[in-house]
Amino acid sequence: MTIPERIPTNLRTLLILEILGKSDRAMTATEINVSLRLPKQTVHRLCATLEENGFLIRRGTSRRYQVARRLREMGAGLLYNSRDHVFRHQILKDVAQTVGESVNYVIPQDTGMTYLDRVETDWAFRIQLPIGTQVPFHCSASGKCFLASLGPTARRKMVASLKLEARTEATHLSPEALLTELAQIAREGFALDREEFMDGMVAIAVPVTDPQGRFIAALAYHGPKPRMTLTDAMAHVAFLQASAKRLGEVLFETESPL
């Protein structure tokens, strides 16, 4: 990212958010200012204002800032309302036509994974999980896909912070068992829901990533067990991963000037 020598006042806050949005870790105001080269007190003041208004957050007594809920929601809204939404939804329709089940585009939020976009199956018998539905991290295919995208240390900390509530008899209740599966998901590039979230429902999810390989969302589909088996789901892994790659390219392609 190229920073202009003289940064207009109304652009400074946006550049701070851009720097943090592109970082794979929390940053101090001093680290943020390496690129901006603004007066130190200015960057500290702007970061404090963003924190007060819910765009940034610091954990505990840490001096490091990271993106907070309000900024994540704004980013999700921008993606939903942009022209990319049309292309993204078309890819979801293509996937739904191939797999014959309901397909979801699912993003991580503070308390779980949220369905941001969805294409319903044409089957009369289907599982109703509309846009806006939130599912747990630990027992959904999309949630485990997200957890597996974290580095090993962050993954352990995240799992330790979760309440591993039983949703079915198949739900992981042991952090160690969940971590073992997450390591396997990280290696294989897809996650399965083996009736862990809902009795009679199976699902599969693959990650959608940005150009730096960071997790953005999960591309997932699910269906009732009488009609969809885990073998059926795994037969579509390569197709799902190719579709997820298409989604990443649509979301992050370089726009041509008019």
C-alpha atoms as one frame of an Amber mdcrd trajectory, in Angstrom:
protein
   0.000   0.000   0.000   1.369   3.390  -1.042   0.797   6.193   1.456   0.733
   9.772   0.104   3.319  12.150   1.585   0.586  14.442   2.870  -2.452  12.553
   4.157  -5.740  14.488   4.131  -7.338  14.609   7.573 -10.490  12.805   6.431
  -8.432   9.930   4.987  -6.336   9.125   8.056  -8.940   7.033   9.855  -9.651
   4.978   6.732  -5.953   4.255   6.250  -5.662   3.039   9.856  -8.577   0.666
   9.253  -7.046  -0.488   5.959  -3.686  -1.251   7.588  -5.352  -3.284  10.355
  -7.651  -5.008   7.872  -4.673  -6.238   5.868  -2.685  -7.349   8.907  -2.772
 -10.944  10.120  -2.213  -9.855  13.737  -3.162  -7.176  16.235  -1.012  -4.028
  16.044   0.021  -1.194  18.345  -0.572   2.411  17.325   3.195   2.743  16.833
   3.279  -0.241  14.450   0.320   1.168  12.513   2.158   4.475  12.170   5.214
   2.891  10.506   3.413   3.272   7.172   1.507   6.470   7.945   4.368   8.516
   9.418   1.946  10.843  11.193   2.575  12.575  14.536   2.541   9.865  17.193
  -0.150  11.531  19.268  -2.415  11.807  16.215  -2.406   8.061  15.551  -2.945
   7.258  19.237  -5.887   9.678  19.335  -7.483   8.266  16.181  -7.094   4.667
  17.396  -8.621   5.592  20.749 -11.593   7.219  18.989 -12.117   4.137  16.822
 -11.999   1.963  19.934 -14.501   4.171  21.785 -16.916   3.856  18.878 -16.687
   0.091  18.501 -14.585  -0.205  15.333 -11.412  -1.433  17.089 -10.854  -3.433
  20.244  -8.020  -4.234  22.644  -8.064  -7.447  24.634  -7.512  -6.955  28.366
  -4.551  -4.676  29.072  -2.992  -5.207  25.646  -1.813  -2.146  23.735  -2.514
  -3.904  20.451  -5.581  -3.049  18.383  -7.617  -5.408  16.269 -10.790  -5.193
  14.223 -13.986  -5.170  16.321 -17.551  -6.265  15.647 -18.795  -2.975  14.231
 -16.093  -2.861  11.564 -16.593  -6.528  10.642 -20.323  -5.924  10.233 -19.610
  -2.897   8.060 -17.271  -4.956   5.884 -19.830  -7.741   5.530 -22.480  -5.198
   4.598 -20.260  -3.622   1.950 -19.619  -7.017   0.401 -23.320  -7.871   0.492
 -24.464  -4.631  -1.121 -21.728  -4.320  -3.742 -21.920  -5.596  -7.307 -19.932
  -8.583  -6.081 -23.073  -9.837  -4.327 -24.641 -10.554  -7.720 -21.646 -12.591
  -8.898 -21.315 -14.352  -5.549 -24.965 -15.354  -5.538 -24.644 -16.685  -9.079
 -21.765 -18.925  -8.012 -23.880 -20.196  -5.118 -26.684 -20.953  -7.590 -24.237
 -22.885  -9.779 -23.119 -24.938  -6.780 -26.712 -25.595  -5.684 -27.616 -26.803
  -9.167 -24.713 -29.255  -9.148 -25.048 -30.638  -5.608 -28.852 -30.495  -5.431
 -28.971 -29.141  -1.863 -29.091 -25.782  -0.058 -25.838 -23.840  -0.372 -24.592
 -21.219   2.084 -22.009 -18.435   2.257 -21.109 -18.203   5.944 -18.963 -15.638
   7.774 -17.456 -15.688  11.291 -18.783 -13.240  13.862 -18.291 -12.818  17.603
 -20.549 -15.646  18.796 -20.685 -18.001  15.824 -20.933 -18.376  12.074 -23.622
 -16.310  10.308 -25.332 -17.140   7.007 -24.729 -14.071   4.833 -26.087 -15.542
   1.605 -27.972 -18.701   0.676 -29.555 -20.553  -2.218 -32.338 -22.959  -1.266
 -32.765 -26.402  -2.743 -35.858 -27.118  -4.838 -36.681 -30.167  -2.734 -39.934
 -29.840  -0.744 -38.236 -31.618   2.172 -35.425 -29.325   3.254 -33.799 -27.902
   6.370 -34.773 -24.281   6.993 -31.736 -22.191   7.992 -32.417 -18.760   6.410
 -30.028 -15.843   5.843 -29.084 -14.402   9.224 -29.070 -17.795  10.956 -26.137
 -18.195  13.347 -24.588 -21.608  14.008 -21.910 -22.591  16.572 -18.218 -22.769
  15.774 -17.596 -26.178  17.322 -20.328 -28.326  15.769 -20.985 -26.932  12.289
 -19.034 -27.600   9.108 -18.556 -23.884   8.456 -17.518 -23.205  12.049 -14.927
 -25.968  12.080 -13.703 -24.758   8.691 -13.065 -21.341  10.252 -11.421 -22.739
  13.399  -9.125 -24.904  11.278  -7.975 -21.809   9.366  -6.405 -20.363  12.525
  -2.774 -20.977  13.379  -2.175 -23.779  15.921  -1.722 -21.431  18.887  -4.732
 -19.263  18.038  -6.754 -22.409  17.365  -6.015 -23.818  20.826  -6.885 -20.502
  22.497 -10.131 -20.224  20.529 -11.237 -23.765  21.350 -10.388 -23.201  25.028
 -12.671 -20.153  25.031 -15.653 -22.002  23.549 -18.481 -23.588  25.478 -18.665
 -27.010  23.855 -22.395 -27.376  24.249 -23.952 -30.681  23.153 -26.399 -30.163
  20.279 -26.625 -33.875  19.429 -25.017 -37.089  20.615 -22.318 -36.582  17.942
 -21.217 -33.104  19.120 -17.572 -32.765  20.193 -17.461 -32.168  23.954 -13.716
 -32.711  24.360 -11.351 -29.879  23.348  -8.682 -32.446  22.517 -10.965 -34.378
  20.152 -12.069 -31.165  18.459  -8.474 -29.977  18.036  -7.507 -33.314  16.496
 -10.262 -32.979  13.921  -9.373 -29.328  13.239  -5.782 -30.336  12.460  -7.122
 -32.889   9.972  -9.416 -30.257   8.400  -6.453 -27.882   8.025  -4.543 -30.607
   6.168  -7.418 -31.746   3.930  -9.029 -28.379   3.172 -12.646 -29.261   3.997
 -14.827 -29.814   7.068 -17.758 -32.170   7.656 -20.732 -31.967   9.991 -21.561
 -35.536  10.929 -24.959 -34.753  12.524 -23.101 -32.724  15.174 -25.298 -29.621
  14.933 -28.658 -31.177  14.145 -29.883 -34.771  14.171 -30.504 -35.985  10.646
 -28.453 -33.257   8.927 -25.007 -33.588   7.351 -22.936 -30.801   5.814 -19.621
 -29.963   4.194 -17.711 -26.662   4.042 -14.568 -25.342   2.370 -12.785 -22.013
   2.999 -13.036 -18.922   0.812  -9.795 -16.963   1.154  -8.323 -13.617   0.156
  -5.198 -13.262  -2.033  -3.019 -13.704   1.074  -4.707 -17.007   1.887  -6.625
 -15.652   4.885 -10.069 -17.043   5.724 -12.949 -14.798   4.603 -15.946 -17.116
   4.620 -17.028 -20.721   4.282 -18.782 -22.116   1.243 -21.003 -24.880   2.566
 -23.974 -27.033   1.749 -26.142 -29.319   3.839 -28.995 -31.731   3.469 -31.100
 -34.288   5.323 -29.360 -37.591   5.901 -32.004 -39.702   4.086 -31.086 -37.833
   0.878 -27.449 -36.791   1.422 -24.631 -38.928   2.808 -21.123 -37.973   3.851
 -19.862 -39.954   0.867 -22.041 -37.794  -1.400 -20.620 -34.675   0.230 -16.990
 -35.717  -0.128 -17.546 -36.572  -3.787 -17.997 -32.840  -4.401 -14.925 -31.603
  -2.489 -12.888 -30.675  -5.567 -15.870 -28.892  -7.142 -16.561 -26.977  -3.921
 -12.922 -25.928  -3.598 -12.879 -24.724  -7.209 -16.084 -22.754  -6.555 -14.551
 -21.237  -3.412 -11.561 -20.160  -5.477 -13.930 -18.498  -7.966 -15.599 -16.666
  -5.080 -12.239 -15.383  -3.850 -11.354 -14.158  -7.315 -14.687 -12.327  -7.643
 -14.396 -10.685  -4.238 -10.809  -9.560  -4.592 -10.248  -8.982  -8.294  -8.548
  -5.693  -9.189 -11.092  -3.231 -10.528 -10.309  -1.685 -13.907 -10.603   2.099
 -14.144 -13.569   3.382 -16.143
